Amino acid sequence: MTEARKQNQVALRERLLKARQSGELPKGINVDDDTRYLSSIIAGLSIQAANGSTMEELERTAKMALRQLGF
């Protein structure tokens, strides 16, 4: 599991870099900080899902996290 999480974090970082370069994200974002933040949210959502949270609840939480990043 640890290796899978690391690979997902690398992929997420690469996607954020690409988004910043293409103008989807502001040039001033800290990609490393945002990657850690989103990885933490994803891990938390996984735990919530395993503990019985509904899809609606998970989506609301994910939307809250995206708002914190300015989306």
Backbone bond lengths (Angstrom), bond angles and torsions (degrees), N, CA, C in turn:
res aa  C-N    CA-C-N  psi(-1)  N-CA   C-N-CA  omega(-1)  CA-C   N-CA-C  phi
1 M - - - 1.452 - - 1.524 112.17 -
2 T 1.309 116.54 -39.51 1.461 119.75 -178.76 1.520 110.67 -59.80
3 E 1.313 116.68 -43.26 1.463 120.27 -179.23 1.529 110.85 -65.19
4 A 1.304 116.59 -40.73 1.467 120.03 178.39 1.525 110.84 -62.36
5 R 1.332 116.83 -42.57 1.468 119.76 178.11 1.522 111.21 -63.41
6 K 1.332 116.79 -40.51 1.468 120.00 178.50 1.520 110.77 -63.21
7 Q 1.324 117.00 -42.35 1.467 120.55 179.38 1.529 110.63 -64.53
8 N 1.325 116.15 -40.97 1.465 119.54 178.06 1.522 111.04 -64.44
9 Q 1.319 116.92 -37.83 1.456 120.64 179.20 1.529 110.55 -66.42
10 V 1.325 117.23 -39.50 1.466 121.07 176.72 1.530 110.01 -62.86
11 A 1.325 116.57 -44.68 1.464 120.59 179.89 1.533 111.09 -63.82
12 L 1.325 116.61 -41.01 1.462 120.79 178.38 1.525 110.56 -63.37
13 R 1.318 117.19 -43.90 1.472 121.19 178.85 1.525 110.79 -60.70
14 E 1.327 116.01 -44.28 1.464 119.91 179.35 1.528 110.91 -61.85
15 R 1.334 116.48 -39.37 1.458 120.26 179.44 1.528 111.25 -67.00
16 L 1.328 116.65 -40.74 1.461 119.46 177.29 1.523 111.15 -64.86
17 L 1.321 117.37 -40.10 1.471 120.44 176.63 1.518 110.80 -60.21
18 K 1.324 116.07 -45.47 1.463 121.03 179.74 1.537 110.06 -62.26
19 A 1.333 116.26 -41.46 1.467 120.23 179.46 1.527 110.94 -64.89
20 R 1.311 116.50 -38.73 1.471 119.67 178.21 1.528 109.92 -66.33
21 Q 1.314 116.89 -43.24 1.463 120.80 -178.73 1.523 112.22 -65.81
22 S 1.344 116.84 -33.98 1.467 120.12 -178.24 1.523 112.87 -84.11
23 G 1.327 116.90 -8.21 1.456 120.57 -179.30 1.519 114.09 93.95
24 E 1.346 117.73 0.17 1.467 120.26 176.10 1.524 110.99 -64.91
25 L 1.315 116.29 -31.99 1.460 123.21 178.40 1.516 108.75 -119.94
26 P 1.319 117.78 152.00 1.465 120.26 178.92 1.529 111.87 -61.71
27 K 1.316 115.90 147.65 1.464 121.21 179.97 1.524 112.58 -62.02
28 G 1.325 117.33 -26.76 1.453 121.12 -174.42 1.516 115.70 -85.47
29 I 1.333 118.75 1.70 1.463 118.15 -177.88 1.524 110.43 -70.02
30 N 1.310 115.40 150.67 1.463 121.11 175.12 1.523 106.92 -94.28
31 V 1.318 116.48 101.06 1.461 122.65 -174.36 1.532 111.23 -59.79
32 D 1.315 117.20 -39.65 1.464 119.49 -178.90 1.526 111.41 -65.57
33 D 1.325 117.06 -43.53 1.460 120.48 178.61 1.529 110.82 -64.95
34 D 1.327 116.65 -44.79 1.463 119.96 -179.78 1.526 111.44 -65.31
35 T 1.319 117.19 -35.83 1.466 120.67 176.83 1.521 110.62 -63.44
36 R 1.328 116.85 -46.03 1.471 119.50 178.56 1.521 111.11 -63.04
37 Y 1.317 116.55 -42.24 1.461 120.90 179.56 1.531 110.55 -60.52
38 L 1.320 116.89 -52.20 1.459 120.13 -178.77 1.523 111.93 -64.76
39 S 1.313 117.41 -37.40 1.469 120.21 177.07 1.524 110.71 -62.51
40 S 1.312 116.44 -38.65 1.468 120.61 177.53 1.521 111.10 -65.75
41 I 1.316 116.51 -41.93 1.462 120.70 178.49 1.528 110.04 -63.48
42 I 1.319 116.89 -44.58 1.465 120.81 179.74 1.527 110.95 -61.19
43 A 1.322 116.84 -42.90 1.468 120.20 178.20 1.525 110.56 -62.44
44 G 1.320 116.34 -42.06 1.459 120.59 178.60 1.519 112.13 -64.80
45 L 1.325 116.94 -39.62 1.462 120.34 177.27 1.522 111.10 -63.69
46 S 1.319 116.28 -37.13 1.467 120.14 177.76 1.519 110.95 -62.15
47 I 1.318 116.01 -43.09 1.467 120.49 178.85 1.527 110.09 -65.44
48 Q 1.328 116.46 -43.96 1.465 119.63 179.10 1.527 111.14 -61.43
49 A 1.325 116.92 -41.46 1.466 120.82 178.94 1.528 110.44 -62.64
50 A 1.314 116.11 -43.62 1.468 120.10 179.29 1.524 111.37 -64.19
51 N 1.325 116.68 -27.13 1.462 121.30 -179.41 1.527 112.76 -91.55
52 G 1.328 117.16 5.95 1.456 120.07 171.93 1.510 117.56 103.33
53 S 1.327 119.04 7.97 1.470 119.41 176.83 1.525 109.34 -62.24
54 T 1.311 115.15 146.29 1.463 119.76 178.94 1.530 110.19 -79.19
55 M 1.315 115.78 163.75 1.467 120.69 176.81 1.531 109.86 -60.30
56 E 1.303 116.66 -39.52 1.467 120.32 178.89 1.533 111.06 -61.13
57 E 1.313 116.63 -44.08 1.467 120.51 178.86 1.528 111.04 -64.10
58 L 1.324 116.34 -42.07 1.470 120.38 179.75 1.527 110.89 -64.76
59 E 1.320 116.61 -40.88 1.464 120.47 179.19 1.525 111.07 -64.63
60 R 1.330 117.04 -40.82 1.472 119.68 178.22 1.527 110.72 -62.44
61 T 1.317 116.54 -41.03 1.465 120.55 178.64 1.525 110.56 -64.88
62 A 1.325 116.89 -43.76 1.466 120.72 179.00 1.527 111.04 -61.84
63 K 1.322 116.68 -40.79 1.469 120.39 178.75 1.529 111.32 -64.77
64 M 1.318 116.19 -37.81 1.468 119.56 176.56 1.531 110.38 -61.26
65 A 1.326 116.41 -43.85 1.468 120.80 -179.95 1.521 110.33 -62.53
66 L 1.321 117.57 -41.81 1.468 120.49 179.63 1.521 111.32 -66.02
67 R 1.324 117.14 -36.16 1.469 119.40 176.40 1.514 110.99 -62.63
68 Q 1.308 117.76 -36.54 1.467 121.43 178.05 1.528 111.52 -61.84
69 L 1.330 115.51 -27.54 1.466 120.03 177.50 1.523 112.18 -90.05
70 G 1.328 116.98 -0.71 1.459 120.50 176.64 1.509 114.71 93.02
71 F 1.308 117.71 20.06 1.480 120.99 178.67 1.502 110.70 -97.95
